[in-house]
Amino acid sequence: MDYQKFIWQFNTKVCANTSSYEERSTFLLQFTSGEANRTVTGYSHLNAEAGYKAALYEFKDRSGDPDVKAQDHVKRALN
């Protein structure tokens, strides 16, 4: 996932148009796939605000880790 591009678009299209964490969480589930979607789903047991913030934190944390990026590229290349 290209974190910078995704988060910019998500903030522009979703966050700018809704203040509800329930809606933001729903859109986050809808607009992600693969590992990112599994991350969001993993936090769905929390209340909407906590789950949404935790998922975004993990996205940001993983996007800055060069080892995680390398693993993602290898996974994509092998599939």
KOLGU-4560 file (N, C-alpha, C; in nm, 3 decimals, padded with zeros to 5 digits):
<recs>
<n_xx: 00.085 n_yy: -00.118 n_zz: 00.000 ca_xx: 00.000 ca_yy: 00.000 ca_zz: 00.000 c_xx: 00.089 c_yy: 00.123 c_zz: 00.000 mol: A seq: 1 type: MET>
<n_xx: 00.061 n_yy: 00.216 n_zz: -00.086 ca_xx: 00.131 ca_yy: 00.344 ca_zz: -00.087 c_xx: 00.064 c_yy: 00.433 c_zz: 00.018 mol: A seq: 2 type: ASP>
<n_xx: 00.121 n_yy: 00.431 n_zz: 00.137 ca_xx: 00.058 ca_yy: 00.497 ca_zz: 00.252 c_xx: 00.032 c_yy: 00.645 c_zz: 00.226 mol: A seq: 3 type: TYR>
<n_xx: 00.132 n_yy: 00.716 n_zz: 00.180 ca_xx: 00.118 ca_yy: 00.862 ca_zz: 00.162 c_xx: 00.004 c_yy: 00.895 c_zz: 00.066 mol: A seq: 4 type: GLN>
<n_xx: 00.001 n_yy: 00.825 n_zz: -00.045 ca_xx: -00.104 ca_yy: 00.849 ca_zz: -00.145 c_xx: -00.241 c_yy: 00.812 c_zz: -00.090 mol: A seq: 5 type: LYS>
<n_xx: -00.249 n_yy: 00.695 n_zz: -00.026 ca_xx: -00.376 ca_yy: 00.651 ca_zz: 00.028 c_xx: -00.428 c_yy: 00.748 c_zz: 00.134 mol: A seq: 6 type: PHE>
<n_xx: -00.345 n_yy: 00.784 n_zz: 00.229 ca_xx: -00.391 ca_yy: 00.868 ca_zz: 00.339 c_xx: -00.429 c_yy: 01.007 c_zz: 00.290 mol: A seq: 7 type: ILE>
<n_xx: -00.358 n_yy: 01.058 n_zz: 00.192 ca_xx: -00.393 ca_yy: 01.189 ca_zz: 00.136 c_xx: -00.532 c_yy: 01.183 c_zz: 00.071 mol: A seq: 8 type: TRP>
<n_xx: -00.554 n_yy: 01.080 n_zz: -00.010 ca_xx: -00.683 ca_yy: 01.065 ca_zz: -00.076 c_xx: -00.795 c_yy: 01.037 c_zz: 00.024 mol: A seq: 9 type: GLN>
<n_xx: -00.767 n_yy: 00.954 n_zz: 00.122 ca_xx: -00.868 ca_yy: 00.921 ca_zz: 00.222 c_xx: -00.907 c_yy: 01.046 c_zz: 00.302 mol: A seq: 10 type: PHE>
<n_xx: -00.809 n_yy: 01.124 n_zz: 00.342 ca_xx: -00.837 ca_yy: 01.248 ca_zz: 00.416 c_xx: -00.916 c_yy: 01.346 c_zz: 00.331 mol: A seq: 11 type: ASN>
<n_xx: -00.881 n_yy: 01.356 n_zz: 00.204 ca_xx: -00.948 ca_yy: 01.450 ca_zz: 00.113 c_xx: -01.091 c_yy: 01.408 c_zz: 00.084 mol: A seq: 12 type: THR>
<n_xx: -01.112 n_yy: 01.282 n_zz: 00.057 ca_xx: -01.244 ca_yy: 01.235 ca_zz: 00.014 c_xx: -01.335 c_yy: 01.194 c_zz: 00.129 mol: A seq: 13 type: LYS>
<n_xx: -01.281 n_yy: 01.135 n_zz: 00.234 ca_xx: -01.365 ca_yy: 01.081 ca_zz: 00.341 c_xx: -01.365 c_yy: 01.169 c_zz: 00.465 mol: A seq: 14 type: VAL>
<n_xx: -01.247 n_yy: 01.193 n_zz: 00.520 ca_xx: -01.240 ca_yy: 01.268 ca_zz: 00.647 c_xx: -01.293 c_yy: 01.410 c_zz: 00.632 mol: A seq: 15 type: CYS>
<n_xx: -01.273 n_yy: 01.469 n_zz: 00.518 ca_xx: -01.321 ca_yy: 01.606 ca_zz: 00.496 c_xx: -01.474 c_yy: 01.612 c_zz: 00.488 mol: A seq: 16 type: ALA>
<n_xx: -01.536 n_yy: 01.497 n_zz: 00.463 ca_xx: -01.681 ca_yy: 01.494 ca_zz: 00.443 c_xx: -01.759 c_yy: 01.424 c_zz: 00.554 mol: A seq: 17 type: ASN>
<n_xx: -01.690 n_yy: 01.375 n_zz: 00.655 ca_xx: -01.760 ca_yy: 01.312 ca_zz: 00.767 c_xx: -01.679 c_yy: 01.329 c_zz: 00.895 mol: A seq: 18 type: THR>
<n_xx: -01.748 n_yy: 01.351 n_zz: 01.003 ca_xx: -01.680 ca_yy: 01.361 ca_zz: 01.132 c_xx: -01.708 c_yy: 01.237 c_zz: 01.217 mol: A seq: 19 type: SER>
<n_xx: -01.785 n_yy: 01.144 n_zz: 01.164 ca_xx: -01.823 ca_yy: 01.023 ca_zz: 01.236 c_xx: -01.714 c_yy: 00.916 c_zz: 01.221 mol: A seq: 20 type: SER>
<n_xx: -01.663 n_yy: 00.868 n_zz: 01.333 ca_xx: -01.563 ca_yy: 00.762 ca_zz: 01.328 c_xx: -01.624 c_yy: 00.631 c_zz: 01.279 mol: A seq: 21 type: TYR>
<n_xx: -01.752 n_yy: 00.612 n_zz: 01.301 ca_xx: -01.819 ca_yy: 00.493 ca_zz: 01.249 c_xx: -01.814 c_yy: 00.493 c_zz: 01.096 mol: A seq: 22 type: GLU>
<n_xx: -01.845 n_yy: 00.607 n_zz: 01.036 ca_xx: -01.840 ca_yy: 00.616 ca_zz: 00.889 c_xx: -01.698 c_yy: 00.603 c_zz: 00.839 mol: A seq: 23 type: GLU>
<n_xx: -01.604 n_yy: 00.669 n_zz: 00.904 ca_xx: -01.464 ca_yy: 00.661 ca_zz: 00.862 c_xx: -01.415 c_yy: 00.516 c_zz: 00.869 mol: A seq: 24 type: ARG>
<n_xx: -01.450 n_yy: 00.446 n_zz: 00.976 ca_xx: -01.409 ca_yy: 00.306 ca_zz: 00.989 c_xx: -01.472 c_yy: 00.220 c_zz: 00.879 mol: A seq: 25 type: SER>
<n_xx: -01.597 n_yy: 00.246 n_zz: 00.849 ca_xx: -01.665 ca_yy: 00.172 ca_zz: 00.743 c_xx: -01.598 c_yy: 00.196 c_zz: 00.609 mol: A seq: 26 type: THR>
<n_xx: -01.567 n_yy: 00.321 n_zz: 00.579 ca_xx: -01.499 ca_yy: 00.352 ca_zz: 00.453 c_xx: -01.359 c_yy: 00.291 c_zz: 00.451 mol: A seq: 27 type: PHE>
<n_xx: -01.290 n_yy: 00.291 n_zz: 00.564 ca_xx: -01.157 ca_yy: 00.232 ca_zz: 00.571 c_xx: -01.164 c_yy: 00.083 c_zz: 00.538 mol: A seq: 28 type: LEU>
<n_xx: -01.263 n_yy: 00.015 n_zz: 00.589 ca_xx: -01.283 ca_yy: -00.127 ca_zz: 00.555 c_xx: -01.314 c_yy: -00.144 c_zz: 00.407 mol: A seq: 29 type: LEU>
<n_xx: -01.394 n_yy: -00.053 n_zz: 00.355 ca_xx: -01.438 ca_yy: -00.062 ca_zz: 00.215 c_xx: -01.324 c_yy: -00.033 c_zz: 00.116 mol: A seq: 30 type: GLN>
<n_xx: -01.236 n_yy: 00.059 n_zz: 00.150 ca_xx: -01.134 ca_yy: 00.105 ca_zz: 00.056 c_xx: -00.997 c_yy: 00.039 c_zz: 00.074 mol: A seq: 31 type: PHE>
<n_xx: -00.990 n_yy: -00.064 n_zz: 00.159 ca_xx: -00.864 ca_yy: -00.136 ca_zz: 00.174 c_xx: -00.882 c_yy: -00.280 c_zz: 00.129 mol: A seq: 32 type: THR>
<n_xx: -00.771 n_yy: -00.344 n_zz: 00.105 ca_xx: -00.774 ca_yy: -00.486 ca_zz: 00.068 c_xx: -00.648 c_yy: -00.552 c_zz: 00.123 mol: A seq: 33 type: SER>
<n_xx: -00.646 n_yy: -00.682 n_zz: 00.117 ca_xx: -00.528 ca_yy: -00.757 ca_zz: 00.159 c_xx: -00.489 c_yy: -00.731 c_zz: 00.303 mol: A seq: 34 type: GLY>
<n_xx: -00.360 n_yy: -00.713 n_zz: 00.325 ca_xx: -00.305 ca_yy: -00.692 ca_zz: 00.459 c_xx: -00.365 c_yy: -00.570 c_zz: 00.527 mol: A seq: 35 type: GLU>
<n_xx: -00.384 n_yy: -00.463 n_zz: 00.453 ca_xx: -00.442 ca_yy: -00.342 ca_zz: 00.512 c_xx: -00.583 c_yy: -00.367 c_zz: 00.562 mol: A seq: 36 type: ALA>
<n_xx: -00.662 n_yy: -00.442 n_zz: 00.485 ca_xx: -00.798 ca_yy: -00.472 ca_zz: 00.526 c_xx: -00.799 c_yy: -00.564 c_zz: 00.648 mol: A seq: 37 type: ASN>
<n_xx: -00.707 n_yy: -00.658 n_zz: 00.652 ca_xx: -00.697 ca_yy: -00.746 ca_zz: 00.769 c_xx: -00.660 c_yy: -00.665 c_zz: 00.894 mol: A seq: 38 type: ARG>
<n_xx: -00.578 n_yy: -00.563 n_zz: 00.876 ca_xx: -00.542 ca_yy: -00.476 ca_zz: 00.988 c_xx: -00.665 c_yy: -00.404 c_zz: 01.041 mol: A seq: 39 type: THR>
<n_xx: -00.742 n_yy: -00.344 n_zz: 00.951 ca_xx: -00.863 ca_yy: -00.272 ca_zz: 00.992 c_xx: -00.961 c_yy: -00.368 c_zz: 01.058 mol: A seq: 40 type: VAL>
<n_xx: -00.980 n_yy: -00.484 n_zz: 00.999 ca_xx: -01.071 ca_yy: -00.583 ca_zz: 01.055 c_xx: -01.026 c_yy: -00.626 c_zz: 01.195 mol: A seq: 41 type: THR>
<n_xx: -00.897 n_yy: -00.633 n_zz: 01.215 ca_xx: -00.842 ca_yy: -00.673 ca_zz: 01.345 c_xx: -00.876 c_yy: -00.576 c_zz: 01.457 mol: A seq: 42 type: GLY>
<n_xx: -00.903 n_yy: -00.452 n_zz: 01.422 ca_xx: -00.939 ca_yy: -00.352 ca_zz: 01.522 c_xx: -01.089 c_yy: -00.326 c_zz: 01.529 mol: A seq: 43 type: TYR>
<n_xx: -01.167 n_yy: -00.403 n_zz: 01.456 ca_xx: -01.310 ca_yy: -00.377 ca_zz: 01.450 c_xx: -01.383 c_yy: -00.411 c_zz: 01.580 mol: A seq: 44 type: SER>
<n_xx: -01.319 n_yy: -00.483 n_zz: 01.669 ca_xx: -01.382 ca_yy: -00.515 ca_zz: 01.798 c_xx: -01.378 c_yy: -00.396 c_zz: 01.894 mol: A seq: 45 type: HIS>
<n_xx: -01.295 n_yy: -00.297 n_zz: 01.864 ca_xx: -01.286 ca_yy: -00.176 ca_zz: 01.947 c_xx: -01.398 c_yy: -00.080 c_zz: 01.909 mol: A seq: 46 type: LEU>
<n_xx: -01.420 n_yy: 00.022 n_zz: 01.993 ca_xx: -01.517 ca_yy: 00.124 ca_zz: 01.951 c_xx: -01.462 c_yy: 00.191 c_zz: 01.826 mol: A seq: 47 type: ASN>
<n_xx: -01.547 n_yy: 00.253 n_zz: 01.749 ca_xx: -01.511 ca_yy: 00.305 ca_zz: 01.617 c_xx: -01.392 c_yy: 00.401 c_zz: 01.621 mol: A seq: 48 type: ALA>
<n_xx: -01.391 n_yy: 00.493 n_zz: 01.715 ca_xx: -01.281 ca_yy: 00.590 ca_zz: 01.721 c_xx: -01.148 c_yy: 00.523 c_zz: 01.753 mol: A seq: 49 type: GLU>
<n_xx: -01.147 n_yy: 00.437 n_zz: 01.853 ca_xx: -01.023 ca_yy: 00.370 ca_zz: 01.893 c_xx: -00.973 c_yy: 00.277 c_zz: 01.782 mol: A seq: 50 type: ALA>
<n_xx: -01.063 n_yy: 00.202 n_zz: 01.720 ca_xx: -01.024 ca_yy: 00.111 ca_zz: 01.613 c_xx: -00.970 c_yy: 00.184 c_zz: 01.491 mol: A seq: 51 type: GLY>
<n_xx: -01.037 n_yy: 00.293 n_zz: 01.455 ca_xx: -00.995 ca_yy: 00.374 ca_zz: 01.340 c_xx: -00.855 c_yy: 00.430 c_zz: 01.364 mol: A seq: 52 type: TYR>
<n_xx: -00.834 n_yy: 00.489 n_zz: 01.480 ca_xx: -00.704 ca_yy: 00.550 ca_zz: 01.512 c_xx: -00.594 c_yy: 00.444 c_zz: 01.521 mol: A seq: 53 type: LYS>
<n_xx: -00.626 n_yy: 00.328 n_zz: 01.578 ca_xx: -00.527 ca_yy: 00.222 ca_zz: 01.590 c_xx: -00.487 c_yy: 00.168 c_zz: 01.452 mol: A seq: 54 type: ALA>
<n_xx: -00.583 n_yy: 00.151 n_zz: 01.364 ca_xx: -00.554 ca_yy: 00.101 ca_zz: 01.229 c_xx: -00.466 c_yy: 00.201 c_zz: 01.154 mol: A seq: 55 type: ALA>
<n_xx: -00.500 n_yy: 00.329 n_zz: 01.161 ca_xx: -00.418 ca_yy: 00.430 ca_zz: 01.093 c_xx: -00.278 c_yy: 00.436 c_zz: 01.151 mol: A seq: 56 type: LEU>
<n_xx: -00.266 n_yy: 00.421 n_zz: 01.282 ca_xx: -00.134 ca_yy: 00.421 ca_zz: 01.346 c_xx: -00.052 c_yy: 00.303 c_zz: 01.293 mol: A seq: 57 type: TYR>
<n_xx: -00.115 n_yy: 00.186 n_zz: 01.284 ca_xx: -00.042 ca_yy: 00.069 ca_zz: 01.234 c_xx: -00.004 c_yy: 00.087 c_zz: 01.087 mol: A seq: 58 type: GLU>
<n_xx: -00.093 n_yy: 00.143 n_zz: 01.006 ca_xx: -00.059 ca_yy: 00.172 ca_zz: 00.866 c_xx: 00.066 c_yy: 00.258 c_zz: 00.859 mol: A seq: 59 type: PHE>
<n_xx: 00.066 n_yy: 00.365 n_zz: 00.936 ca_xx: 00.179 ca_yy: 00.458 ca_zz: 00.934 c_xx: 00.306 c_yy: 00.389 c_zz: 00.985 mol: A seq: 60 type: LYS>
<n_xx: 00.293 n_yy: 00.313 n_zz: 01.092 ca_xx: 00.407 ca_yy: 00.244 ca_zz: 01.150 c_xx: 00.467 c_yy: 00.146 c_zz: 01.050 mol: A seq: 61 type: ASP>
<n_xx: 00.382 n_yy: 00.069 n_zz: 00.983 ca_xx: 00.430 ca_yy: -00.030 ca_zz: 00.887 c_xx: 00.487 c_yy: 00.034 c_zz: 00.760 mol: A seq: 62 type: ARG>
<n_xx: 00.432 n_yy: 00.147 n_zz: 00.721 ca_xx: 00.478 ca_yy: 00.210 ca_zz: 00.596 c_xx: 00.617 c_yy: 00.269 c_zz: 00.610 mol: A seq: 63 type: SER>
<n_xx: 00.659 n_yy: 00.298 n_zz: 00.732 ca_xx: 00.791 ca_yy: 00.356 ca_zz: 00.754 c_xx: 00.899 c_yy: 00.252 c_zz: 00.779 mol: A seq: 64 type: GLY>
<n_xx: 00.862 n_yy: 00.124 n_zz: 00.786 ca_xx: 00.958 ca_yy: 00.018 ca_zz: 00.817 c_xx: 01.010 c_yy: -00.044 c_zz: 00.687 mol: A seq: 65 type: ASP>
<n_xx: 01.138 n_yy: -00.023 n_zz: 00.655 ca_xx: 01.192 ca_yy: -00.074 ca_zz: 00.528 c_xx: 01.185 c_yy: -00.226 c_zz: 00.517 mol: A seq: 66 type: PRO>
<n_xx: 01.197 n_yy: -00.299 n_zz: 00.629 ca_xx: 01.188 ca_yy: -00.445 ca_zz: 00.624 c_xx: 01.047 c_yy: -00.489 c_zz: 00.586 mol: A seq: 67 type: ASP>
<n_xx: 00.948 n_yy: -00.422 n_zz: 00.640 ca_xx: 00.809 ca_yy: -00.455 ca_zz: 00.606 c_xx: 00.784 c_yy: -00.426 c_zz: 00.460 mol: A seq: 68 type: VAL>
<n_xx: 00.833 n_yy: -00.313 n_zz: 00.411 ca_xx: 00.816 ca_yy: -00.279 ca_zz: 00.269 c_xx: 00.880 c_yy: -00.385 c_zz: 00.181 mol: A seq: 69 type: LYS>
<n_xx: 01.000 n_yy: -00.429 n_zz: 00.218 ca_xx: 01.070 ca_yy: -00.531 ca_zz: 00.139 c_xx: 00.992 c_yy: -00.661 c_zz: 00.139 mol: A seq: 70 type: ALA>
<n_xx: 00.938 n_yy: -00.701 n_zz: 00.254 ca_xx: 00.858 ca_yy: -00.823 ca_zz: 00.261 c_xx: 00.734 c_yy: -00.812 c_zz: 00.173 mol: A seq: 71 type: GLN>
<n_xx: 00.671 n_yy: -00.696 n_zz: 00.174 ca_xx: 00.552 ca_yy: -00.676 ca_zz: 00.090 c_xx: 00.586 c_yy: -00.689 c_zz: -00.058 mol: A seq: 72 type: ASP>
<n_xx: 00.700 n_yy: -00.634 n_zz: -00.099 ca_xx: 00.740 ca_yy: -00.644 ca_zz: -00.240 c_xx: 00.768 c_yy: -00.789 c_zz: -00.278 mol: A seq: 73 type: HIS>
<n_xx: 00.833 n_yy: -00.864 n_zz: -00.188 ca_xx: 00.862 ca_yy: -01.005 ca_zz: -00.216 c_xx: 00.731 c_yy: -01.083 c_zz: -00.227 mol: A seq: 74 type: VAL>
<n_xx: 00.636 n_yy: -01.059 n_zz: -00.135 ca_xx: 00.507 ca_yy: -01.128 ca_zz: -00.141 c_xx: 00.437 c_yy: -01.103 c_zz: -00.273 mol: A seq: 75 type: LYS>
<n_xx: 00.437 n_yy: -00.974 n_zz: -00.316 ca_xx: 00.371 ca_yy: -00.941 ca_zz: -00.442 c_xx: 00.440 c_yy: -01.006 c_zz: -00.560 mol: A seq: 76 type: ARG>
<n_xx: 00.572 n_yy: -01.012 n_zz: -00.557 ca_xx: 00.647 ca_yy: -01.071 ca_zz: -00.667 c_xx: 00.621 c_yy: -01.221 c_zz: -00.678 mol: A seq: 77 type: ALA>
<n_xx: 00.601 n_yy: -01.286 n_zz: -00.563 ca_xx: 00.578 ca_yy: -01.430 ca_zz: -00.564 c_xx: 00.436 c_yy: -01.469 c_zz: -00.599 mol: A seq: 78 type: LEU>
<n_xx: 00.345 n_yy: -01.375 n_zz: -00.592 ca_xx: 00.203 ca_yy: -01.407 ca_zz: -00.622 c_xx: 00.168 c_yy: -01.382 c_zz: -00.764 mol: A seq: 79 type: ASN>
</recs>
